Amino acid sequence: MNIQNHNVTDFTAIKGRQQGAWSSGDYAVVGTTLQIVGELLCEAVDLRSTERVLDVAAGNGNATLAAARRFANVISTDYVGALLERGRVRAEAEGLAVTFQEADAEALPFGDASFDVILSTFGVMFTPHQEQAAREMLRVCRPGGKIGLANWTPDSFIGRLFRIIGKYVPPAPGLRSPALWGKEEHLKTLFGAGVTVTAQSRNFVFRYKSPRHWLEIFRGYYGPVLKTFAAIEPEARSNLETDIYALLTELNTVTDGSLVIPSEYLEAVIVKKG
């Protein structure tokens, strides 16, 4: 029993640190470039205008806006209020009707079977207690409903970036890699026997002016990278920068000075059995 309580306490502390990281910088600067992923995910779940949709760990609302553009009834949730506000501004600019509500993906404030479709793009994968987040999404999804996820894979560009970051600021003991959500077998384990899982590999292509431009954006606005640079000594910062540039150089597919890097992600549709 003491071990269980210790684990719960650890998850709470880890979540607090993560929330601080995602609240730093301005993820929306990066997030808006990923909009196409939300659009594709809505098509993957065959979203209908008659459906009630929940976007979990929505960030600045890519899947939220995609669902609202299809005239669904959408609630957008995240535990970072500032990101929800950026999503609200985007929705208002397009005249889209969306409800925004702060919520923890591991303790969703909604009743059982409240939604027809649950969505998350590069969001719920970062929850520290993976089983709890999966249980919560299943709980609020109606029988026969769908959970649509887009998650970076372990060997993707972003998966490798996080491995580099982990060399300088190791993850908390017992915390599993978020990129496990990018493996179909792991999703089957997380969500259990009461679902069917269909998944396919896709690539999101990062397109920036140059490798330096990419690093400037991610170092200035992407919370986990910003926080890592801030947490280490100047010499380590220089080494981290060198390691990141090496990764960018290795994966860049063009030689015109700009940056074009495909990053694999898993697009999964999970159907809750009736």
N, C-alpha and C positions, 0 to 999 in steps of 0.2 A: 504493500500500500504506500509506503514511503517513497518507493521508486516512482510510482505513478504520479504522486503529488509533485515530486521533483521535476518530472517531465513536463507537467502542466505549467509549472512556474517558469521553466526554461522557455517553453513556447511563448508564453506571455511576454517575457523579456525580449526574446528574439523579434516578436511581432512589433514591439515598441521601437526597436532599433530600425527595423525595416520601414516602418511608417515614417520615421524621421528621414530615412534615406530618400524615399519616394516623394516626400514633401519638399526636399531640397531641390535646388535648381528649378527647372520648369519642364517637366516631362512632356508637356503638350507640344513643345517645339519639335521633339522627336516623334511623339505619338501621331501627330497629324500626317506625317509622311507614310504611316502604315495603314491609311484608310482603306486601301484596296483589299486588305486582309478581312476586314469586317464585311465588306460587300460580298466577297467570295464565300465567307462563312454563312451568310444569310441564304445564299443560293444553295449551299451544301445541305442545309437543314430544310430546304424547300419552304421557306417562311411564308405564312399566309396573313392577310390583313385581319383575319378574324382571331388571331392568336394573341394571347397575353405573354409578354416576353420580359425576362429579367436578364440584364447585363451585369455580370458579377466581376468585381475588380475592373470596372469599366474604364478607368483612367479618364482621358478627356473625351471618351465617347465614340470611338470608331464603330464598334458593333452596334452601339445605341443608335447612332444616326442612320446606319445602314438599315436597321430594322424599322425605324420611324419612317424612312423614305418608302418603305413597303407598306405603310399605313397600319402597322401593328400597334398594339397598346403596350408601350414600353416603359419599364422602370429601370433607371440607370443607377448603379450603386458602386461605391468605392469607400475606403476608409480614409481617403485624403480629400477633404472638402474642397480644397483649392482646385483640384483636378475636375471635380464635378462641376464647379463653377465655370471652368473653361468649356466643358461639354454643354452647359446650359447656354452660354453665349453662342456657341456654334448652332445649337438647335434653334434658338431665337432668330438668328440671322437667316436661317432657311425656312422659318415659319413652321417648324416641326413640333408636334405636341409630345412632350416627354416629361415624365416625373423623375426628379432627381432626389436621391435619398442616401445619406451617409449610412454605411453598413459594413460590418465585418464579414468577409466571405466564410469565416468559420462559425458564425453565429447569425445567420440571416434572419431578420426580423419579420418573417412572413410565415403564414400557416402552411401546413402540409398540402401538397398537391395544388399550390396556388397558381402555377404557371404552366403554359403549354410548351414553352421553349426557354431554355437557359443558355446564355451565350457567354463566352469569355475569350478575348484575344490577348495573349501574352500577359494575362492578369492573374487568374487563380493559380497558375503554375508557381507563383512566387509565395504562396501561403506556406508558413512553416510547418503546420500540422496537416499534411496532405490528406490523410484518411478522413479527418474531420471536415475538411473543405468538400471532399467528394460526397460524404454523407449528407451534408447540408444541401448541396445541389440536387442530389437524388430526392431528398425529403420534400423540397418545394416544387419538384417536377411532378406533374400528374402522371398516372399510369398511361402508357402509350405516348407520352411526351418525349421531347428530344433535348439533349444537351450537346451544344456545338462548341468545340474548343479549337483554338489555334495555339500551338505550343512549340517553342524552339526545340530542336532536337539536340542531343548531347554533342554531336560532332559538327553542328552548324557553326557559322561565323560567330553568332552570339553565344552559343554554347562554349566555344573555344575562348571567347573574350572573358567569360565568367571564370573559366579555369585559370586564365592568366591573373585575373583579379584575386582569385583565391590563393595564389602564391604569395601575395603581398599582405592581404588581410584574410586569413583563413576563416572559413565559415565556423559557426558555433558548433561545439561537439554535439553529435547526434543529428545534426541538420542534414537532410538529404538534398541532393542537387535538384533544383527546379527543373532542369532539363530532362529528368526522368519522365515528366509529363509528356515529353516528345516521343515516347516509346509506346507503341500500341499495347504490348504485353503488360506494361506497367499500368496503363489505364484499365485494362481488364481486371487486374488485381485490385486496383483502388476501388472500382465501382462494383465489383462482385458479380455473382451469377445472375442477378436480377436484371441484367441489361444485355443488349447486343451492341457491339462496337464495330463501326466501319471507319477505316482511316486511310488516308492517302498522303504521300509526301508532296509538298509544294515548296516553292522558293519565293521569298520576298527579296527583291533586289534593292539594296541600298545604293542610292545615287547621290553623290556629293561632288562639290567642285574639285576637291583634291583630298588626299589622305590627311593633310593638315587641317583642312576644313572639317572633315569628319571628326577628328580628335577635338578640335575647338568646340564643336557643337556638343559632343558627348561629355567632354570634360566640364563644360559650362552648364549643361542643362539636364543630363541624364543622371539621376540621383546616385545609383550605385557606383558609377565611374567618378563622379564629382566627390563623393564621400571617401572613396578609396584614396584618391590623390591627396585629399585633405588630412587623412589619418596617418600618412607615412612621412618619413623624413625626406629632406631634399634629395639626397643621393638615391634613395629608393624611388622617388618620383621620376628621376631621370631614367632609371633602369626600367620602370614600368612603361614610360613613354617609348623607350627603345623596343620593348617587347611588343607593344601594341602596334608600332609602326612596322615591325617585322611581320606581324600577322596581316596587316592591311596590304603590305607589299606582296605577300604570298598569295592572297586570295583575290587581289584586284585583277579583273579580267580585261582591262584596257591599258593602253600605253600612251594616251594622249594628255596625261597630266591630271585627268579627272579620276574619280573613284567610282567603280561599279562592282559591287560584291553581292552575289546571290547568297542568301542565308536560308538554309532548309528549315522548314517547320512542318509539323504534323497537323493536318486538318482532320479532326475526328468528329464523328456524329455518333452519339450514344443514345440509344432508344431504351427507355424504361419499360420493361414488360408490364402488360396489363394484369 
